[in-house]
């Protein structure tokens, strides 16, 4: 009986070792199949799926339902700026600004706050030098900084854009 028990142990040990690589291969193959099917499904979802006609109609209605922007004009401002170093005279900026707002209700909320907005603009612009306003990049930076300052001033309301009607540096 000891011989049979010995053979059985050897066969089990040999069979166990032989079955382990087979299980590893099976797991790797199944993992690869699952990965490929997941990638295929994701590709279909992102690239081949088309919106239904109902979804397209809803998107068109949303575009048509957009409210027109409202505009709030600010008073003309004349601001003395910092001289550029070699200048004897203090340069002056004349600015006409319009604020673009997405909702007309918000524009009514902002009108009482316009003196604060003007103050924020003047405090910032007094420190500018003529070189800061040179070229389109200077104008873009000025516009972005004024937009940031006005949004801080009128928070929680939101201004969409600061538009220059006139900007003159003398």
ROMAR-79288 format. One record per residue: residue in one letter; x negated, y, z of N, C-alpha, C in turn. Coordinates in steps of 0.05 Angstrom, whole numbers, plus 5000, padded with zeros to 4 digits. Example, Ala and Ser with C-alpha at 12.3 -4.5 7.8 and 13.67 -1.06 7.14 Angstrom:
2
A473648865156475449105156473649345156 S474349555142472749795143474250015157 
//
This chain:
170
X498449775000500050005000498350255000 X496050225011494350455012493450534984 X493150344965492450414938494750564924 X497150474929499450614916499650894928 X499350914954499551174966497251354956 X494951244952492651404941493251494913 X494351314896494851394869497051604868 X498951574885501151774886500152044894 X498352044913497252304922495552424900 X493952264886492352364864494052464841 X496152304835497952394813499352654820 X500252674845501552914854499653154853 X497253104862495253314862494553394834 X494253204816493653254788495953384774 X498353284780500753394768501253674778 X500653724803501053994814499154194801 X496754114796494854294783495554334754 X496554134741497354154713499854324711 X501554324730504054474728503654764735 X501654844750501155124757500555294733 X498655214716498155374692500655394674 X502255184673504655194657506655394668 X506855404695508655604707507655884702 X505055924704503956194699504556284671 X504156104652504656174624507656234620 X509356074632512256124630513056394641 X511856464664512456724677511456954659 X509056924648507957134631509657164605 X510556944594512156954570514857084576 X516157004598518657134606518357424612 X516157504625515657784630515257944605 X513857824585513457964559516057994544 X517757784545520357804532522058024545 X522058024572523658234586522658514580 X519958544578518858804572519558894544 X519258714525519958784497522958854494 X524658694507527558754505528159014519 X526859084541527259334554526359574537 X524059544524523159754506524959784482 X525959564471527759574449530359714456 X531459644479533959774489533560064494 X531260134506530760424511530360574485 X529060454466528760584440531460634426 X533160434428535860464416537360684430 X537160684456538660884472537761164465 X535161214462534161484458534161574429 X533761384410533261464383535561404364 X536961184368538961094349541861154357 X542261214381545061254391545961534381 X548261544368549361794358551661884376 X551962144380554262234396556962174382 X558962124398561562064387562762324377 X564862304360566162554350567362724372 X568262594394569362744416567162914430 X564762794432562562934445561663164427 X561663124401560963344383562963574384 X565563504385567663714387567463864413 X566863724435566563864461564164054460 X561963974447559664144446560264394429 X561764364407562464594391564364784406 X566164674422567964844438566365004459 X564364874471562765004491561165234478 X560165204454558765414440560665644434 X563065584425565065784419566065934443 X566065804466567165914491565166094505 X562666114495560666284509561666574509 X561366694531562166974534559967154522 X560767374510558767554499557267694522 X554867754518553167884538554168164542 X553768264567554368544572551768684578 X551768944574549369104577549969334596 X547969384613548169614632545769794625 X546570044618544470244612543570384637 X540970414639539870554662539170844653 X538871014672538171294666535471304654 X534971514638532271554627530371624650 X527971514649526071564670523471674658 X522471874671519771984665517971934689 X515871784684514171694706511271774701 X509971894720507171954718505571694725 X503771614707502171374712499271454719 X497771254727494971294735493271374711 X491471574714489771644691487871414685 X486971404660485271184651482371214657 X481471384675478671414681477471664670 X477271694643476071924631478072154627 X480572104633482672304627482872504651 X483272764643483572974663486472994671 X488272964651491172984655492372714663 X494472734678495972494686497872424663 X497572184652499372094630502272054641 X504172094623506972064630508271864612 X509971694623511571504608514471584608 X515771594585518571634583519871364575 X521771274591522871004587525871014587 X527070874567529970834567530270524568 X531670424588531870134592534770054593 X535369824582538069704583537669424594 X539469344613539369084625541468904612 X540668674603542468474590543468274611 X546068244613547268074633549267884619 X549267634627550967434613553967474620 X554567564644557367584653558067874659 X560467954649561368234653561968284683 X562868084697563368114726560868184741 X558668054734556068104747555168394741 X555768494717554868764711556268964729 X558768914736560069094755558869074783 X557868844791556568814817553868954817 X552568974794549869084793549869394792 X551869514781551969804778551369964804 X552569884826551870024851548969994860 X547669794850544869734858542769864840 X543670014819541770134800539770324813 X540470484833538370644846536070484857 X536670244869534470074879532769964856 X534069894834532669794810530870014799 X531870254797530170474787527770524806 X528270504831526070534850523970314847 X524770074843522869854839521369894814 X522669994792521270044767519170264771 X519970484784518070704787515670634804 X516170494826513970414843511870244828 X512870064811511069894796509670064774 X511170214759510070354736508170584742 X508370694766506470904774503670804776 X503270544780500570424782499470334755 X501070354734500070274708498070474697 X496370374679494470544664495270524635 X494570724619495270704590494170454577 X491970354586490770104574492569864580 X494169874602495969644608498269624589 X498769834574501069834556500269794526 X497769744521496869724494497669464481 X498669474457499269244441501869104450 X502568904435505068754441504768594466 X502368494473501968344497502468514522 X501568764521502068954543505069004547 X506469034525509369084526510768834537 X509868604529511068354538510668324568 X508168374578507668354607509268554623 X509568794612511268994626514168914627 X515168804605517968714604518368484624 X516568294625516868064643516668154672 X514868334678514568424706517068584715 X518168754697520568904704522968714708 X523068504691525268304694525068164721 X522668094729522267964755523068144778 X522268394776522868584797525868644799 X527168674777530068724777531568484788 X530768244782532168004792531667974822 X529368054833528968054861530768264875 X531068494862532668714873535568654874 X536668524853539568474852540468194860 X538568034871539267764879541667764897 X543667584894543867334879544767364850 X545367604841546067644813543567594796 X543967554770541667494753541767654728 X539567784721539267934696537867754676 X538867744651537667574631535267694617 X535467964612533268084598533168384604 X530768494602530368784604529668874575 X531269054564530869144537530069434537 X527969494521527069774518528469904495 X529770124500530870284479528770484469 X527170574488525070764482522870734502 X520370744493518070744511515970924499 X515471154511513671344501511571414522 X508971394514506771464531505471714521 X505371924538504172174530501772234547 
//
